[in-house]
Amino acid sequence: MGYQNKKQGKDDKYKVRLVVGGFFQTHGIGFEETFAFIAKFVSIRTLMSLGATLDLDIHQMDVKCAFLNGDLDENIYMSQLKDNEVAELLKKFCKLHKAIYGFKQAQRIWNTRIDEFLKSCSFRSLSQIKSYIMQRVESTSVFLTLYINNLLIISKELQVVNEVKGFLLHKFEMFLNKITYCLGIKIIKDQLAKSVWLGQYKLLQFGMNDCKSVFTPFDCQCQVL
């Protein structure tokens, strides 16, 4: 599997990952539900806009091998890897305990795991924008968006942001990145102008540099109830 250099959009190194053949799974036996909530891009842009307007700190974290944090509920077995079999156990199979990559339900299991953890840390879900908020003393709030294994943490107080990072790192292995690229979007924050610029450098790569742009995070035609 290629590892993409987010700054240049090029593959500069490769890595190997153990996966399973999820196409062999049968509904009702190997898996049940597969749906998992993730933040919409409109939610991410809205919180970016909020962060720019209120001059909030915006930080990013990526969970390493996120799906491996989820525990399987089903009894699933996998044959030993070719050329890596244990000689005295050739007729035996491996029982899987973790939702490794390739399972149809892997994303849902991971999503359920981190959802339960965030709620145990006093976060509450904002279902309308598929994000989380934690209300702290003196009205200090922390917003957190989750897009599969990518997290954005937004707050007025840097100390609170670092506190959230701390208990996330205590529970999960994570990459800590300066917020310059997120989900293929280039992010430039102008603190003096209280603005955040979002750009998609890959549009040029796919010949979409003339596509229509938008000026607001939300659809102007939608009605707010």
C-alpha positions as CSV (number, residue, x, y, z in Angstrom):
1,M,0.0,0.0,0.0
2,G,1.3,3.4,-0.9
3,Y,1.8,6.1,1.7
4,Q,0.8,9.5,0.4
5,N,2.9,12.6,1.1
6,K,0.2,15.0,2.1
7,K,2.2,18.1,1.2
8,Q,3.1,17.1,-2.3
9,G,0.5,14.5,-3.2
10,K,3.2,11.9,-4.0
11,D,3.9,8.4,-2.8
12,D,7.3,8.6,-1.1
13,K,7.3,5.4,0.9
14,Y,5.4,2.1,1.2
15,K,4.1,0.0,4.0
16,V,2.5,-3.4,4.5
17,R,-0.8,-4.0,6.3
18,L,-2.5,-7.3,7.2
19,V,-6.1,-7.3,5.9
20,V,-8.9,-9.8,5.6
21,G,-11.1,-10.8,2.6
22,G,-14.3,-9.0,3.7
23,F,-15.9,-10.1,0.5
24,F,-16.2,-13.6,2.0
25,Q,-18.3,-12.4,4.9
26,T,-22.0,-13.2,5.1
27,H,-24.5,-10.8,6.6
28,G,-26.0,-12.1,9.8
29,I,-23.0,-14.5,10.4
30,G,-19.8,-12.5,9.9
31,F,-21.3,-9.1,10.4
32,E,-24.5,-7.2,11.2
33,E,-24.3,-3.4,10.9
34,T,-21.7,-1.5,8.9
35,F,-22.9,2.1,9.1
36,A,-20.7,4.6,11.0
37,F,-21.2,8.4,11.6
38,I,-18.5,10.7,10.3
39,A,-18.4,14.5,10.1
40,K,-19.6,16.0,6.8
41,F,-17.3,18.4,5.0
42,V,-19.8,21.1,5.6
43,S,-19.4,20.5,9.3
44,I,-15.7,20.7,9.0
45,R,-15.9,24.0,7.0
46,T,-18.4,25.4,9.5
47,L,-16.1,24.7,12.5
48,M,-13.2,26.1,10.6
49,S,-15.2,29.2,10.0
50,L,-16.1,29.4,13.7
51,G,-12.4,28.9,14.6
52,A,-11.4,31.8,12.3
53,T,-14.1,34.2,13.5
54,L,-13.5,33.6,17.2
55,D,-9.7,33.2,16.8
56,L,-9.7,29.6,18.2
57,D,-6.8,27.2,18.2
58,I,-7.2,24.4,15.6
59,H,-5.2,21.2,16.0
60,Q,-5.2,17.9,14.2
61,M,-4.6,14.3,15.3
62,D,-4.6,11.1,13.3
63,V,-5.2,7.7,15.0
64,K,-2.7,5.1,14.1
65,C,-4.3,1.9,12.7
66,A,-7.6,3.1,14.0
67,F,-9.6,0.0,13.2
68,L,-7.3,-2.2,15.3
69,N,-8.7,-0.5,18.4
70,G,-12.1,-2.1,17.9
71,D,-13.0,-5.5,19.4
72,L,-14.9,-8.1,17.4
73,D,-18.3,-9.3,18.8
74,E,-18.5,-12.2,16.2
75,N,-16.5,-15.4,16.2
76,I,-14.4,-15.1,13.1
77,Y,-11.4,-17.3,12.0
78,M,-8.7,-16.7,9.4
79,S,-6.4,-19.1,7.8
80,Q,-2.7,-18.7,8.5
81,L,-0.7,-16.5,6.1
82,K,1.0,-18.2,3.3
83,D,4.7,-18.8,3.9
84,N,4.2,-17.8,7.5
85,E,2.5,-21.0,8.8
86,V,3.5,-22.6,12.1
87,A,4.7,-26.1,11.1
88,E,3.1,-27.9,14.1
89,L,-0.2,-26.0,13.6
90,L,-0.8,-26.4,9.9
91,K,-4.4,-27.6,10.4
92,K,-5.4,-24.8,12.8
93,F,-6.8,-21.4,12.1
94,C,-6.4,-18.0,13.7
95,K,-9.3,-16.6,15.8
96,L,-9.5,-12.9,15.3
97,H,-10.2,-10.6,18.3
98,K,-9.6,-7.2,16.6
99,A,-11.5,-5.6,13.7
100,I,-8.6,-5.5,11.3
101,Y,-8.8,-3.8,8.0
102,G,-10.9,-5.5,5.4
103,F,-13.9,-6.3,7.6
104,K,-17.2,-4.8,6.5
105,Q,-18.0,-3.8,10.1
106,A,-14.5,-2.5,11.0
107,Q,-15.3,1.2,10.6
108,R,-18.5,0.9,12.6
109,I,-16.7,-1.0,15.5
110,W,-14.0,1.7,15.6
111,N,-16.6,4.5,15.5
112,T,-18.5,2.9,18.4
113,R,-15.3,2.5,20.4
114,I,-14.2,6.2,20.1
115,D,-17.8,7.4,20.5
116,E,-18.1,5.6,23.9
117,F,-14.7,6.9,25.0
118,L,-15.4,10.5,24.1
119,K,-18.7,10.4,25.9
120,S,-17.0,8.9,29.0
121,C,-14.7,12.0,28.9
122,S,-17.7,14.3,29.2
123,F,-18.1,15.1,25.5
124,R,-21.6,15.1,24.1
125,S,-22.5,14.5,20.5
126,L,-23.9,17.2,18.2
127,S,-25.9,15.0,15.9
128,Q,-26.8,17.8,13.5
129,I,-23.1,18.3,12.4
130,K,-21.8,14.9,13.4
131,S,-19.3,16.4,15.9
132,Y,-18.7,16.5,19.6
133,I,-18.5,19.3,22.2
134,M,-17.2,19.4,25.7
135,Q,-18.3,22.2,27.9
136,R,-15.7,23.2,30.5
137,V,-15.7,25.6,33.4
138,E,-16.1,29.3,32.7
139,S,-17.9,28.5,29.5
140,T,-14.8,27.2,27.7
141,S,-15.8,24.8,25.0
142,V,-13.9,22.2,23.0
143,F,-15.2,21.1,19.6
144,L,-14.0,17.8,18.2
145,T,-14.8,16.5,14.7
146,L,-14.2,12.9,13.7
147,Y,-13.8,11.7,10.2
148,I,-12.9,8.0,10.4
149,N,-9.4,8.3,12.0
150,N,-8.9,12.1,11.6
151,L,-9.7,14.4,14.5
152,L,-9.8,18.2,14.6
153,I,-9.8,19.8,18.1
154,I,-10.9,23.4,18.3
155,S,-11.0,25.6,21.4
156,K,-10.2,29.1,22.7
157,E,-7.8,27.9,25.3
158,L,-4.6,26.1,24.2
159,Q,-4.3,24.5,27.6
160,V,-7.6,22.8,27.2
161,V,-6.7,21.6,23.7
162,N,-3.5,20.1,25.1
163,E,-5.5,18.4,27.9
164,V,-7.8,16.8,25.3
165,K,-4.7,15.7,23.4
166,G,-3.3,14.2,26.6
167,F,-6.2,11.9,27.4
168,L,-6.6,10.9,23.7
169,L,-2.9,9.9,23.6
170,H,-3.3,8.0,26.8
171,K,-5.9,5.8,25.2
172,F,-4.9,5.6,21.5
173,E,-1.7,5.8,19.5
174,M,-1.8,9.0,17.4
175,F,0.1,11.2,15.0
176,L,0.2,14.9,16.0
177,N,0.2,17.2,13.0
178,K,0.2,20.9,12.6
179,I,-3.0,21.8,10.9
180,T,-1.8,22.5,7.3
181,Y,-3.5,19.6,5.5
182,C,-6.6,17.7,6.4
183,L,-8.4,15.2,4.3
184,G,-6.7,16.4,1.1
185,I,-7.5,20.1,1.9
186,K,-4.8,22.6,2.3
187,I,-5.5,24.9,5.3
188,I,-4.0,28.3,5.9
189,K,-5.0,30.3,9.0
190,D,-4.5,34.0,8.9
191,Q,-4.8,35.0,12.6
192,L,-4.6,38.8,12.0
193,A,-7.4,38.7,9.4
194,K,-9.3,36.2,11.5
195,S,-9.8,33.9,8.4
196,V,-9.0,30.4,7.3
197,W,-8.3,29.6,3.7
198,L,-9.2,26.1,2.4
199,G,-7.8,24.8,-0.9
200,Q,-7.9,21.5,-2.7
201,Y,-4.5,21.2,-4.5
202,K,-5.6,17.9,-6.2
203,L,-8.2,19.8,-8.3
204,L,-5.3,20.7,-10.7
205,Q,-4.2,17.1,-10.8
206,F,-7.6,15.9,-11.9
207,G,-8.3,18.8,-14.2
208,M,-11.0,20.4,-12.0
209,N,-9.4,23.8,-11.5
210,D,-12.4,25.5,-13.3
211,C,-15.1,23.9,-11.1
212,K,-17.5,26.1,-9.2
213,S,-16.5,27.5,-5.9
214,V,-18.7,28.4,-2.9
215,F,-18.5,31.4,-0.5
216,T,-20.3,30.0,2.5
217,P,-20.0,26.7,4.4
218,F,-23.8,26.0,4.2
219,D,-26.0,25.7,1.2
220,C,-27.7,29.2,0.8
221,Q,-30.9,27.5,-0.3
222,C,-31.5,25.5,2.8
223,Q,-34.0,26.6,5.5
224,V,-32.9,26.8,9.1
225,L,-35.6,25.6,11.5
